[in-house]
Amino acid sequence: MQRFNPFNMIHKALRAMLYDAALTLQQTYFADAAEADAALQKVETVLSQFEQHAHHEDTYLLPSITYYNPWLANEFEKEHEADHQLSSRLKHLLNIFRAATLPQERMVAGSAIVKAFTEFVVFNLQHMSKEEIVLNQALWEHYTDAELMQLNQTIVANIPPEEKAISSQWMMRGVNKVEAINWLKGMKQHAPEPDFWRVYALTKTELPVHRRVEVQEAILEREAIY
């Protein structure tokens, strides 16, 4: 039986953000300050989302495993500290870039940012994979799916609206059609109606047409869609 994976949706959103920002960075001509600024704003959004995500895990998920396996919880806390160091390094490089006045200086700083962000991407892809394999196994040994779903709901309920808006957008971009359908069906049954319609609206802006139609028709009657 497939167990509930509390990391699945948010990790797909975070991976999508990493891939998108990484592609933008490698396409950016850093001597062009305006073009570079748009790319660096993506990096800043990624850093903010990862910092907030780590905070939620440190606050809710890791304490759930500390009682049973304090060594494992401590290991993941240390990885979050390492991730914070990578994030701080990137923020420092962003400041250096924005202080640059000459095109050549921007090119050098931009190259350093690309390399540092690549390191950030690699670290976080490995970290998220480890969470989904190692940390999930530990959670499954001690908690039922119902308990993990309740924990996940607690986390979601404590996410600030601005952060939730960004993560919801990238979840819709990052998940497959069945995951999107199940997500919306769950919200339709259990979430406040304005919250459901806010997320449903993302199907119109974040999904390609062929997937959008499939998801919408699975949620609403055809007459209500058009």
Beta strands, then each sheet from edge to edge (+ up, - down):
end
